[in-house]
Amino acid sequence: MFKASNNEGEYEALIAVVELCYKAGENSVRAFSDSQLVVSKLNGDYEVKDDTMAPYVCRVREATGLLKYFSIIAYTTVRK
């Protein structure tokens, strides 16, 4: 077990999924995330200022650059 923030986990999961999709032959991915911060940084709405998160954003952009189409959308889940 290692320590990681929830945002680091979001980025790691996204990178893994995009790479798996690419290796499976997909060229188009639409991702959904419950992290408004991660989505906003990847969509360019927020500047990446944190030195810890900048490498993750670069890794996501490298992975998604292999695809013809990539989008990420924020959503919230309400459970009753």
PDB file with SEQRES, HELIX, SHEET and CRYST1 records, atoms N, CA, C and O in Angstrom:
SEQRES   1 A   80  MET PHE LYS ALA SER ASN ASN GLU GLY GLU TYR GLU ALA          
SEQRES   2 A   80  LEU ILE ALA VAL VAL GLU LEU CYS TYR LYS ALA GLY GLU          
SEQRES   3 A   80  ASN SER VAL ARG ALA PHE SER ASP SER GLN LEU VAL VAL          
SEQRES   4 A   80  SER LYS LEU ASN GLY ASP TYR GLU VAL LYS ASP ASP THR          
SEQRES   5 A   80  MET ALA PRO TYR VAL CYS ARG VAL ARG GLU ALA THR GLY          
SEQRES   6 A   80  LEU LEU LYS TYR PHE SER ILE ILE ALA TYR THR THR VAL          
SEQRES   7 A   80  ARG LYS                                                      
HELIX    1 AA1 ASN A    6  LYS A   23  1                                  18    
HELIX    2 AA2 GLN A   36  LEU A   42  1                                   7    
HELIX    3 AA3 ALA A   54  THR A   64  1                                  11    
SHEET    1 AA1 2 SER A  28  SER A  33  0                                        
SHEET    2 AA1 2 TYR A  69  ALA A  74  1                                        
CRYST1    1.000    1.000    1.000  90.00  90.00  90.00 P 1           1          
ATOM      1  N   MET A   1       0.840  -1.169   0.000  1.00  0.00           N  
ATOM      2  CA  MET A   1       0.000   0.000   0.000  1.00  0.00           C  
ATOM      3  C   MET A   1       0.888   1.236   0.000  1.00  0.00           C  
ATOM      4  O   MET A   1       1.934   1.257   0.648  1.00  0.00           O  
ATOM      5  N   PHE A   2       0.465   2.274  -0.734  1.00  0.00           N  
ATOM      6  CA  PHE A   2       1.223   3.510  -0.772  1.00  0.00           C  
ATOM      7  C   PHE A   2       0.271   4.683  -0.613  1.00  0.00           C  
ATOM      8  O   PHE A   2      -0.932   4.565  -0.848  1.00  0.00           O  
ATOM      9  N   LYS A   3       0.823   5.802  -0.214  1.00  0.00           N  
ATOM     10  CA  LYS A   3       0.004   6.988  -0.007  1.00  0.00           C  
ATOM     11  C   LYS A   3      -0.141   7.746  -1.315  1.00  0.00           C  
ATOM     12  O   LYS A   3       0.836   7.983  -2.026  1.00  0.00           O  
ATOM     13  N   ALA A   4      -1.364   8.118  -1.619  1.00  0.00           N  
ATOM     14  CA  ALA A   4      -1.644   8.923  -2.805  1.00  0.00           C  
ATOM     15  C   ALA A   4      -2.916   9.712  -2.538  1.00  0.00           C  
ATOM     16  O   ALA A   4      -3.805   9.259  -1.818  1.00  0.00           O  
ATOM     17  N   SER A   5      -2.985  10.884  -3.123  1.00  0.00           N  
ATOM     18  CA  SER A   5      -4.196  11.682  -2.972  1.00  0.00           C  
ATOM     19  C   SER A   5      -5.285  11.124  -3.875  1.00  0.00           C  
ATOM     20  O   SER A   5      -5.009  10.327  -4.771  1.00  0.00           O  
ATOM     21  N   ASN A   6      -6.511  11.540  -3.638  1.00  0.00           N  
ATOM     22  CA  ASN A   6      -7.603  11.076  -4.490  1.00  0.00           C  
ATOM     23  C   ASN A   6      -7.397  11.553  -5.930  1.00  0.00           C  
ATOM     24  O   ASN A   6      -7.755  10.842  -6.869  1.00  0.00           O  
ATOM     25  N   ASN A   7      -6.826  12.744  -6.118  1.00  0.00           N  
ATOM     26  CA  ASN A   7      -6.580  13.231  -7.475  1.00  0.00           C  
ATOM     27  C   ASN A   7      -5.498  12.418  -8.174  1.00  0.00           C  
ATOM     28  O   ASN A   7      -5.603  12.150  -9.371  1.00  0.00           O  
ATOM     29  N   GLU A   8      -4.463  12.024  -7.440  1.00  0.00           N  
ATOM     30  CA  GLU A   8      -3.445  11.162  -8.035  1.00  0.00           C  
ATOM     31  C   GLU A   8      -4.066   9.842  -8.477  1.00  0.00           C  
ATOM     32  O   GLU A   8      -3.737   9.320  -9.542  1.00  0.00           O  
ATOM     33  N   GLY A   9      -4.954   9.313  -7.664  1.00  0.00           N  
ATOM     34  CA  GLY A   9      -5.668   8.085  -8.032  1.00  0.00           C  
ATOM     35  C   GLY A   9      -6.519   8.271  -9.272  1.00  0.00           C  
ATOM     36  O   GLY A   9      -6.571   7.387 -10.127  1.00  0.00           O  
ATOM     37  N   GLU A  10      -7.187   9.412  -9.379  1.00  0.00           N  
ATOM     38  CA  GLU A  10      -8.001   9.718 -10.567  1.00  0.00           C  
ATOM     39  C   GLU A  10      -7.130   9.738 -11.828  1.00  0.00           C  
ATOM     40  O   GLU A  10      -7.483   9.147 -12.849  1.00  0.00           O  
ATOM     41  N   TYR A  11      -5.991  10.426 -11.739  1.00  0.00           N  
ATOM     42  CA  TYR A  11      -5.100  10.488 -12.893  1.00  0.00           C  
ATOM     43  C   TYR A  11      -4.547   9.111 -13.251  1.00  0.00           C  
ATOM     44  O   TYR A  11      -4.527   8.743 -14.426  1.00  0.00           O  
ATOM     45  N   GLU A  12      -4.103   8.351 -12.264  1.00  0.00           N  
ATOM     46  CA  GLU A  12      -3.555   7.010 -12.521  1.00  0.00           C  
ATOM     47  C   GLU A  12      -4.593   6.116 -13.197  1.00  0.00           C  
ATOM     48  O   GLU A  12      -4.284   5.410 -14.156  1.00  0.00           O  
ATOM     49  N   ALA A  13      -5.813   6.152 -12.694  1.00  0.00           N  
ATOM     50  CA  ALA A  13      -6.880   5.336 -13.277  1.00  0.00           C  
ATOM     51  C   ALA A  13      -7.172   5.762 -14.711  1.00  0.00           C  
ATOM     52  O   ALA A  13      -7.351   4.916 -15.587  1.00  0.00           O  
ATOM     53  N   LEU A  14      -7.220   7.054 -14.949  1.00  0.00           N  
ATOM     54  CA  LEU A  14      -7.492   7.559 -16.295  1.00  0.00           C  
ATOM     55  C   LEU A  14      -6.398   7.153 -17.272  1.00  0.00           C  
ATOM     56  O   LEU A  14      -6.684   6.727 -18.391  1.00  0.00           O  
ATOM     57  N   ILE A  15      -5.156   7.283 -16.851  1.00  0.00           N  
ATOM     58  CA  ILE A  15      -4.036   6.887 -17.707  1.00  0.00           C  
ATOM     59  C   ILE A  15      -4.133   5.398 -18.046  1.00  0.00           C  
ATOM     60  O   ILE A  15      -3.967   5.012 -19.203  1.00  0.00           O  
ATOM     61  N   ALA A  16      -4.399   4.570 -17.046  1.00  0.00           N  
ATOM     62  CA  ALA A  16      -4.499   3.123 -17.271  1.00  0.00           C  
ATOM     63  C   ALA A  16      -5.626   2.790 -18.241  1.00  0.00           C  
ATOM     64  O   ALA A  16      -5.452   1.966 -19.138  1.00  0.00           O  
ATOM     65  N   VAL A  17      -6.773   3.424 -18.063  1.00  0.00           N  
ATOM     66  CA  VAL A  17      -7.924   3.140 -18.932  1.00  0.00           C  
ATOM     67  C   VAL A  17      -7.651   3.583 -20.366  1.00  0.00           C  
ATOM     68  O   VAL A  17      -7.950   2.847 -21.307  1.00  0.00           O  
ATOM     69  N   VAL A  18      -7.096   4.759 -20.539  1.00  0.00           N  
ATOM     70  CA  VAL A  18      -6.801   5.249 -21.885  1.00  0.00           C  
ATOM     71  C   VAL A  18      -5.793   4.340 -22.575  1.00  0.00           C  
ATOM     72  O   VAL A  18      -5.952   4.020 -23.753  1.00  0.00           O  
ATOM     73  N   GLU A  19      -4.760   3.924 -21.854  1.00  0.00           N  
ATOM     74  CA  GLU A  19      -3.766   3.018 -22.447  1.00  0.00           C  
ATOM     75  C   GLU A  19      -4.375   1.667 -22.797  1.00  0.00           C  
ATOM     76  O   GLU A  19      -4.064   1.096 -23.842  1.00  0.00           O  
ATOM     77  N   LEU A  20      -5.241   1.152 -21.926  1.00  0.00           N  
ATOM     78  CA  LEU A  20      -5.918  -0.121 -22.236  1.00  0.00           C  
ATOM     79  C   LEU A  20      -6.805   0.003 -23.464  1.00  0.00           C  
ATOM     80  O   LEU A  20      -6.813  -0.882 -24.320  1.00  0.00           O  
ATOM     81  N   CYS A  21      -7.545   1.092 -23.554  1.00  0.00           N  
ATOM     82  CA  CYS A  21      -8.408   1.301 -24.722  1.00  0.00           C  
ATOM     83  C   CYS A  21      -7.584   1.382 -25.999  1.00  0.00           C  
ATOM     84  O   CYS A  21      -7.944   0.783 -27.012  1.00  0.00           O  
ATOM     85  N   TYR A  22      -6.489   2.113 -25.954  1.00  0.00           N  
ATOM     86  CA  TYR A  22      -5.619   2.242 -27.119  1.00  0.00           C  
ATOM     87  C   TYR A  22      -5.059   0.879 -27.546  1.00  0.00           C  
ATOM     88  O   TYR A  22      -5.062   0.540 -28.729  1.00  0.00           O  
ATOM     89  N   LYS A  23      -4.580   0.107 -26.570  1.00  0.00           N  
ATOM     90  CA  LYS A  23      -4.024  -1.218 -26.871  1.00  0.00           C  
ATOM     91  C   LYS A  23      -5.088  -2.164 -27.412  1.00  0.00           C  
ATOM     92  O   LYS A  23      -4.779  -3.090 -28.162  1.00  0.00           O  
ATOM     93  N   ALA A  24      -6.344  -1.931 -27.032  1.00  0.00           N  
ATOM     94  CA  ALA A  24      -7.450  -2.767 -27.516  1.00  0.00           C  
ATOM     95  C   ALA A  24      -7.941  -2.315 -28.893  1.00  0.00           C  
ATOM     96  O   ALA A  24      -8.842  -2.927 -29.467  1.00  0.00           O  
ATOM     97  N   GLY A  25      -7.348  -1.246 -29.416  1.00  0.00           N  
ATOM     98  CA  GLY A  25      -7.702  -0.808 -30.757  1.00  0.00           C  
ATOM     99  C   GLY A  25      -8.702   0.337 -30.818  1.00  0.00           C  
ATOM    100  O   GLY A  25      -9.130   0.728 -31.904  1.00  0.00           O  
ATOM    101  N   GLU A  26      -9.069   0.867 -29.688  1.00  0.00           N  
ATOM    102  CA  GLU A  26      -9.997   2.008 -29.672  1.00  0.00           C  
ATOM    103  C   GLU A  26      -9.247   3.281 -30.041  1.00  0.00           C  
ATOM    104  O   GLU A  26      -8.087   3.457 -29.669  1.00  0.00           O  
ATOM    105  N   ASN A  27      -9.911   4.158 -30.768  1.00  0.00           N  
ATOM    106  CA  ASN A  27      -9.278   5.435 -31.092  1.00  0.00           C  
ATOM    107  C   ASN A  27     -10.104   6.621 -30.597  1.00  0.00           C  
ATOM    108  O   ASN A  27      -9.769   7.778 -30.855  1.00  0.00           O  
ATOM    109  N   SER A  28     -11.177   6.319 -29.890  1.00  0.00           N  
ATOM    110  CA  SER A  28     -12.060   7.351 -29.375  1.00  0.00           C  
ATOM    111  C   SER A  28     -12.498   6.987 -27.960  1.00  0.00           C  
ATOM    112  O   SER A  28     -13.011   5.893 -27.721  1.00  0.00           O  
ATOM    113  N   VAL A  29     -12.290   7.911 -27.026  1.00  0.00           N  
ATOM    114  CA  VAL A  29     -12.653   7.659 -25.625  1.00  0.00           C  
ATOM    115  C   VAL A  29     -13.346   8.890 -25.067  1.00  0.00           C  
ATOM    116  O   VAL A  29     -12.860  10.012 -25.210  1.00  0.00           O  
ATOM    117  N   ARG A  30     -14.475   8.666 -24.436  1.00  0.00           N  
ATOM    118  CA  ARG A  30     -15.161   9.714 -23.673  1.00  0.00           C  
ATOM    119  C   ARG A  30     -15.151   9.252 -22.222  1.00  0.00           C  
ATOM    120  O   ARG A  30     -15.756   8.235 -21.882  1.00  0.00           O  
ATOM    121  N   ALA A  31     -14.470   9.995 -21.379  1.00  0.00           N  
ATOM    122  CA  ALA A  31     -14.321   9.631 -19.970  1.00  0.00           C  
ATOM    123  C   ALA A  31     -15.226  10.506 -19.106  1.00  0.00           C  
ATOM    124  O   ALA A  31     -15.549  11.640 -19.460  1.00  0.00           O  
ATOM    125  N   PHE A  32     -15.619   9.953 -17.980  1.00  0.00           N  
ATOM    126  CA  PHE A  32     -16.429  10.673 -17.005  1.00  0.00           C  
ATOM    127  C   PHE A  32     -15.709  10.592 -15.668  1.00  0.00           C  
ATOM    128  O   PHE A  32     -15.163   9.548 -15.312  1.00  0.00           O  
ATOM    129  N   SER A  33     -15.708  11.692 -14.933  1.00  0.00           N  
ATOM    130  CA  SER A  33     -15.027  11.724 -13.643  1.00  0.00           C  
ATOM    131  C   SER A  33     -15.859  12.506 -12.638  1.00  0.00           C  
ATOM    132  O   SER A  33     -16.571  13.446 -12.991  1.00  0.00           O  
ATOM    133  N   ASP A  34     -15.755  12.098 -11.386  1.00  0.00           N  
ATOM    134  CA  ASP A  34     -16.445  12.848 -10.335  1.00  0.00           C  
ATOM    135  C   ASP A  34     -15.537  13.918  -9.741  1.00  0.00           C  
ATOM    136  O   ASP A  34     -15.909  14.565  -8.762  1.00  0.00           O  
ATOM    137  N   SER A  35     -14.360  14.113 -10.313  1.00  0.00           N  
ATOM    138  CA  SER A  35     -13.437  15.139  -9.830  1.00  0.00           C  
ATOM    139  C   SER A  35     -13.479  16.349 -10.756  1.00  0.00           C  
ATOM    140  O   SER A  35     -12.877  16.347 -11.830  1.00  0.00           O  
ATOM    141  N   GLN A  36     -14.195  17.375 -10.326  1.00  0.00           N  
ATOM    142  CA  GLN A  36     -14.282  18.606 -11.113  1.00  0.00           C  
ATOM    143  C   GLN A  36     -12.897  19.216 -11.312  1.00  0.00           C  
ATOM    144  O   GLN A  36     -12.614  19.786 -12.365  1.00  0.00           O  
ATOM    145  N   LEU A  37     -12.040  19.099 -10.310  1.00  0.00           N  
ATOM    146  CA  LEU A  37     -10.694  19.658 -10.402  1.00  0.00           C  
ATOM    147  C   LEU A  37      -9.885  18.976 -11.502  1.00  0.00           C  
ATOM    148  O   LEU A  37      -9.255  19.653 -12.315  1.00  0.00           O  
ATOM    149  N   VAL A  38      -9.897  17.655 -11.535  1.00  0.00           N  
ATOM    150  CA  VAL A  38      -9.160  16.906 -12.558  1.00  0.00           C  
ATOM    151  C   VAL A  38      -9.706  17.236 -13.941  1.00  0.00           C  
ATOM    152  O   VAL A  38      -8.936  17.497 -14.866  1.00  0.00           O  
ATOM    153  N   VAL A  39     -11.012  17.226 -14.088  1.00  0.00           N  
ATOM    154  CA  VAL A  39     -11.630  17.525 -15.386  1.00  0.00           C  
ATOM    155  C   VAL A  39     -11.273  18.936 -15.839  1.00  0.00           C  
ATOM    156  O   VAL A  39     -10.921  19.149 -16.999  1.00  0.00           O  
ATOM    157  N   SER A  40     -11.364  19.894 -14.928  1.00  0.00           N  
ATOM    158  CA  SER A  40     -11.087  21.289 -15.281  1.00  0.00           C  
ATOM    159  C   SER A  40      -9.627  21.490 -15.677  1.00  0.00           C  
ATOM    160  O   SER A  40      -9.336  22.273 -16.581  1.00  0.00           O  
ATOM    161  N   LYS A  41      -8.715  20.799 -15.017  1.00  0.00           N  
ATOM    162  CA  LYS A  41      -7.307  20.912 -15.382  1.00  0.00           C  
ATOM    163  C   LYS A  41      -7.049  20.289 -16.749  1.00  0.00           C  
ATOM    164  O   LYS A  41      -6.318  20.857 -17.560  1.00  0.00           O  
ATOM    165  N   LEU A  42      -7.638  19.138 -17.008  1.00  0.00           N  
ATOM    166  CA  LEU A  42      -7.422  18.469 -18.291  1.00  0.00           C  
ATOM    167  C   LEU A  42      -8.079  19.208 -19.447  1.00  0.00           C  
ATOM    168  O   LEU A  42      -7.581  19.168 -20.573  1.00  0.00           O  
ATOM    169  N   ASN A  43      -9.185  19.878 -19.180  1.00  0.00           N  
ATOM    170  CA  ASN A  43      -9.873  20.633 -20.222  1.00  0.00           C  
ATOM    171  C   ASN A  43      -9.310  22.040 -20.408  1.00  0.00           C  
ATOM    172  O   ASN A  43      -9.750  22.781 -21.287  1.00  0.00           O  
ATOM    173  N   GLY A  44      -8.327  22.405 -19.568  1.00  0.00           N  
ATOM    174  CA  GLY A  44      -7.705  23.712 -19.699  1.00  0.00           C  
ATOM    175  C   GLY A  44      -8.454  24.845 -19.036  1.00  0.00           C  
ATOM    176  O   GLY A  44      -8.105  26.012 -19.213  1.00  0.00           O  
ATOM    177  N   ASP A  45      -9.485  24.509 -18.270  1.00  0.00           N  
ATOM    178  CA  ASP A  45     -10.244  25.548 -17.566  1.00  0.00           C  
ATOM    179  C   ASP A  45      -9.482  26.077 -16.355  1.00  0.00           C  
ATOM    180  O   ASP A  45      -9.617  27.245 -15.991  1.00  0.00           O  
ATOM    181  N   TYR A  46      -8.676  25.207 -15.729  1.00  0.00           N  
ATOM    182  CA  TYR A  46      -7.849  25.587 -14.584  1.00  0.00           C  
ATOM    183  C   TYR A  46      -6.395  25.401 -14.964  1.00  0.00           C  
ATOM    184  O   TYR A  46      -6.046  24.459 -15.675  1.00  0.00           O  
ATOM    185  N   GLU A  47      -5.558  26.292 -14.494  1.00  0.00           N  
ATOM    186  CA  GLU A  47      -4.122  26.179 -14.711  1.00  0.00           C  
ATOM    187  C   GLU A  47      -3.548  25.123 -13.767  1.00  0.00           C  
ATOM    188  O   GLU A  47      -3.989  24.989 -12.625  1.00  0.00           O  
ATOM    189  N   VAL A  48      -2.568  24.381 -14.257  1.00  0.00           N  
ATOM    190  CA  VAL A  48      -1.907  23.380 -13.430  1.00  0.00           C  
ATOM    191  C   VAL A  48      -0.729  24.061 -12.742  1.00  0.00           C  
ATOM    192  O   VAL A  48       0.305  24.310 -13.361  1.00  0.00           O  
ATOM    193  N   LYS A  49      -0.897  24.359 -11.452  1.00  0.00           N  
ATOM    194  CA  LYS A  49       0.138  25.067 -10.699  1.00  0.00           C  
ATOM    195  C   LYS A  49       0.916  24.140  -9.781  1.00  0.00           C  
ATOM    196  O   LYS A  49       2.071  24.413  -9.455  1.00  0.00           O  
ATOM    197  N   ASP A  50       0.302  23.063  -9.369  1.00  0.00           N  
ATOM    198  CA  ASP A  50       0.890  22.143  -8.398  1.00  0.00           C  
ATOM    199  C   ASP A  50       1.961  21.276  -9.063  1.00  0.00           C  
ATOM    200  O   ASP A  50       1.678  20.565 -10.028  1.00  0.00           O  
ATOM    201  N   ASP A  51       3.180  21.337  -8.548  1.00  0.00           N  
ATOM    202  CA  ASP A  51       4.282  20.547  -9.107  1.00  0.00           C  
ATOM    203  C   ASP A  51       4.040  19.050  -9.005  1.00  0.00           C  
ATOM    204  O   ASP A  51       4.605  18.278  -9.780  1.00  0.00           O  
ATOM    205  N   THR A  52       3.213  18.636  -8.065  1.00  0.00           N  
ATOM    206  CA  THR A  52       2.910  17.218  -7.904  1.00  0.00           C  
ATOM    207  C   THR A  52       1.960  16.729  -8.994  1.00  0.00           C  
ATOM    208  O   THR A  52       2.095  15.599  -9.464  1.00  0.00           O  
ATOM    209  N   MET A  53       1.005  17.558  -9.403  1.00  0.00           N  
ATOM    210  CA  MET A  53      -0.006  17.146 -10.366  1.00  0.00           C  
ATOM    211  C   MET A  53       0.410  17.373 -11.813  1.00  0.00           C  
ATOM    212  O   MET A  53      -0.110  16.707 -12.708  1.00  0.00           O  
ATOM    213  N   ALA A  54       1.333  18.291 -12.063  1.00  0.00           N  
ATOM    214  CA  ALA A  54       1.743  18.600 -13.433  1.00  0.00           C  
ATOM    215  C   ALA A  54       2.222  17.364 -14.210  1.00  0.00           C  
ATOM    216  O   ALA A  54       1.843  17.207 -15.371  1.00  0.00           O  
ATOM    217  N   PRO A  55       3.035  16.484 -13.618  1.00  0.00           N  
ATOM    218  CA  PRO A  55       3.447  15.290 -14.362  1.00  0.00           C  
ATOM    219  C   PRO A  55       2.269  14.376 -14.724  1.00  0.00           C  
ATOM    220  O   PRO A  55       2.282  13.730 -15.772  1.00  0.00           O  
ATOM    221  N   TYR A  56       1.260  14.324 -13.862  1.00  0.00           N  
ATOM    222  CA  TYR A  56       0.076  13.513 -14.172  1.00  0.00           C  
ATOM    223  C   TYR A  56      -0.671  14.082 -15.371  1.00  0.00           C  
ATOM    224  O   TYR A  56      -1.087  13.342 -16.262  1.00  0.00           O  
ATOM    225  N   VAL A  57      -0.835  15.383 -15.386  1.00  0.00           N  
ATOM    226  CA  VAL A  57      -1.526  16.022 -16.509  1.00  0.00           C  
ATOM    227  C   VAL A  57      -0.756  15.756 -17.798  1.00  0.00           C  
ATOM    228  O   VAL A  57      -1.361  15.466 -18.830  1.00  0.00           O  
ATOM    229  N   CYS A  58       0.569  15.851 -17.751  1.00  0.00           N  
ATOM    230  CA  CYS A  58       1.392  15.553 -18.932  1.00  0.00           C  
ATOM    231  C   CYS A  58       1.225  14.111 -19.379  1.00  0.00           C  
ATOM    232  O   CYS A  58       1.116  13.838 -20.574  1.00  0.00           O  
ATOM    233  N   ARG A  59       1.205  13.186 -18.424  1.00  0.00           N  
ATOM    234  CA  ARG A  59       1.038  11.763 -18.766  1.00  0.00           C  
ATOM    235  C   ARG A  59      -0.321  11.496 -19.395  1.00  0.00           C  
ATOM    236  O   ARG A  59      -0.424  10.721 -20.345  1.00  0.00           O  
ATOM    237  N   VAL A  60      -1.365  12.133 -18.871  1.00  0.00           N  
ATOM    238  CA  VAL A  60      -2.696  11.965 -19.462  1.00  0.00           C  
ATOM    239  C   VAL A  60      -2.696  12.519 -20.884  1.00  0.00           C  
ATOM    240  O   VAL A  60      -3.227  11.887 -21.797  1.00  0.00           O  
ATOM    241  N   ARG A  61      -2.119  13.667 -21.069  1.00  0.00           N  
ATOM    242  CA  ARG A  61      -2.094  14.284 -22.409  1.00  0.00           C  
ATOM    243  C   ARG A  61      -1.292  13.440 -23.395  1.00  0.00           C  
ATOM    244  O   ARG A  61      -1.657  13.339 -24.566  1.00  0.00           O  
ATOM    245  N   GLU A  62      -0.198  12.831 -22.926  1.00  0.00           N  
ATOM    246  CA  GLU A  62       0.569  11.932 -23.785  1.00  0.00           C  
ATOM    247  C   GLU A  62      -0.264  10.725 -24.180  1.00  0.00           C  
ATOM    248  O   GLU A  62      -0.296  10.343 -25.350  1.00  0.00           O  
ATOM    249  N   ALA A  63      -0.939  10.124 -23.208  1.00  0.00           N  
ATOM    250  CA  ALA A  63      -1.759   8.933 -23.475  1.00  0.00           C  
ATOM    251  C   ALA A  63      -2.918   9.270 -24.408  1.00  0.00           C  
ATOM    252  O   ALA A  63      -3.189   8.536 -25.358  1.00  0.00           O  
ATOM    253  N   THR A  64      -3.597  10.376 -24.139  1.00  0.00           N  
ATOM    254  CA  THR A  64      -4.754  10.737 -24.969  1.00  0.00           C  
ATOM    255  C   THR A  64      -4.322  11.227 -26.343  1.00  0.00           C  
ATOM    256  O   THR A  64      -5.115  11.219 -27.285  1.00  0.00           O  
ATOM    257  N   GLY A  65      -3.071  11.653 -26.461  1.00  0.00           N  
ATOM    258  CA  GLY A  65      -2.557  12.065 -27.765  1.00  0.00           C  
ATOM    259  C   GLY A  65      -2.460  10.916 -28.751  1.00  0.00           C  
ATOM    260  O   GLY A  65      -2.370  11.144 -29.958  1.00  0.00           O  
ATOM    261  N   LEU A  66      -2.479   9.693 -28.261  1.00  0.00           N  
ATOM    262  CA  LEU A  66      -2.461   8.513 -29.131  1.00  0.00           C  
ATOM    263  C   LEU A  66      -3.811   8.282 -29.801  1.00  0.00           C  
ATOM    264  O   LEU A  66      -3.904   7.570 -30.801  1.00  0.00           O  
ATOM    265  N   LEU A  67      -4.848   8.883 -29.247  1.00  0.00           N  
ATOM    266  CA  LEU A  67      -6.211   8.683 -29.736  1.00  0.00           C  
ATOM    267  C   LEU A  67      -6.589   9.738 -30.765  1.00  0.00           C  
ATOM    268  O   LEU A  67      -5.999  10.818 -30.811  1.00  0.00           O  
ATOM    269  N   LYS A  68      -7.579   9.413 -31.590  1.00  0.00           N  
ATOM    270  CA  LYS A  68      -8.115  10.408 -32.523  1.00  0.00           C  
ATOM    271  C   LYS A  68      -9.056  11.361 -31.802  1.00  0.00           C  
ATOM    272  O   LYS A  68      -9.153  12.536 -32.157  1.00  0.00           O  
ATOM    273  N   TYR A  69      -9.749  10.850 -30.787  1.00  0.00           N  
ATOM    274  CA  TYR A  69     -10.713  11.683 -30.059  1.00  0.00           C  
ATOM    275  C   TYR A  69     -10.673  11.325 -28.582  1.00  0.00           C  
ATOM    276  O   TYR A  69     -10.667  10.150 -28.217  1.00  0.00           O  
ATOM    277  N   PHE A  70     -10.646  12.343 -27.741  1.00  0.00           N  
ATOM    278  CA  PHE A  70     -10.738  12.149 -26.301  1.00  0.00           C  
ATOM    279  C   PHE A  70     -11.487  13.314 -25.698  1.00  0.00           C  
ATOM    280  O   PHE A  70     -11.249  14.472 -26.041  1.00  0.00           O  
ATOM    281  N   SER A  71     -12.397  12.995 -24.795  1.00  0.00           N  
ATOM    282  CA  SER A  71     -13.051  14.043 -24.006  1.00  0.00           C  
ATOM    283  C   SER A  71     -13.251  13.515 -22.599  1.00  0.00           C  
ATOM    284  O   SER A  71     -13.354  12.309 -22.373  1.00  0.00           O  
ATOM    285  N   ILE A  72     -13.303  14.447 -21.660  1.00  0.00           N  
ATOM    286  CA  ILE A  72     -13.569  14.087 -20.277  1.00  0.00           C  
ATOM    287  C   ILE A  72     -14.614  15.049 -19.745  1.00  0.00           C  
ATOM    288  O   ILE A  72     -14.541  16.257 -19.968  1.00  0.00           O  
ATOM    289  N   ILE A  73     -15.576  14.499 -19.048  1.00  0.00           N  
ATOM    290  CA  ILE A  73     -16.722  15.254 -18.559  1.00  0.00           C  
ATOM    291  C   ILE A  73     -16.881  14.988 -17.070  1.00  0.00           C  
ATOM    292  O   ILE A  73     -16.729  13.856 -16.610  1.00  0.00           O  
ATOM    293  N   ALA A  74     -17.187  16.033 -16.330  1.00  0.00           N  
ATOM    294  CA  ALA A  74     -17.434  15.879 -14.891  1.00  0.00           C  
ATOM    295  C   ALA A  74     -18.893  15.516 -14.671  1.00  0.00           C  
ATOM    296  O   ALA A  74     -19.786  15.994 -15.372  1.00  0.00           O  
ATOM    297  N   TYR A  75     -19.109  14.678 -13.702  1.00  0.00           N  
ATOM    298  CA  TYR A  75     -20.480  14.355 -13.310  1.00  0.00           C  
ATOM    299  C   TYR A  75     -20.528  14.181 -11.795  1.00  0.00           C  
ATOM    300  O   TYR A  75     -19.516  13.919 -11.144  1.00  0.00           O  
ATOM    301  N   THR A  76     -21.681  14.327 -11.281  1.00  0.00           N  
ATOM    302  CA  THR A  76     -21.888  14.048  -9.857  1.00  0.00           C  
ATOM    303  C   THR A  76     -22.951  12.986  -9.754  1.00  0.00           C  
ATOM    304  O   THR A  76     -23.911  12.948 -10.524  1.00  0.00           O  
ATOM    305  N   THR A  77     -22.757  12.145  -8.803  1.00  0.00           N  
ATOM    306  CA  THR A  77     -23.711  11.064  -8.581  1.00  0.00           C  
ATOM    307  C   THR A  77     -24.448  11.328  -7.272  1.00  0.00           C  
ATOM    308  O   THR A  77     -23.835  11.535  -6.225  1.00  0.00           O  
ATOM    309  N   VAL A  78     -25.758  11.317  -7.356  1.00  0.00           N  
ATOM    310  CA  VAL A  78     -26.577  11.496  -6.162  1.00  0.00           C  
ATOM    311  C   VAL A  78     -27.272  10.179  -5.906  1.00  0.00           C  
ATOM    312  O   VAL A  78     -28.010   9.678  -6.755  1.00  0.00           O  
ATOM    313  N   ARG A  79     -27.035   9.620  -4.730  1.00  0.00           N  
ATOM    314  CA  ARG A  79     -27.671   8.343  -4.369  1.00  0.00           C  
ATOM    315  C   ARG A  79     -28.599   8.579  -3.214  1.00  0.00           C  
ATOM    316  O   ARG A  79     -28.286   9.318  -2.280  1.00  0.00           O  
ATOM    317  N   LYS A  80     -29.725   7.955  -3.287  1.00  0.00           N  
ATOM    318  CA  LYS A  80     -30.708   8.079  -2.208  1.00  0.00           C  
ATOM    319  C   LYS A  80     -30.826   6.772  -1.471  1.00  0.00           C  
ATOM    320  O   LYS A  80     -31.604   6.666  -0.523  1.00  0.00           O  
TER     321      LYS A  80                                                      
END                                                                             
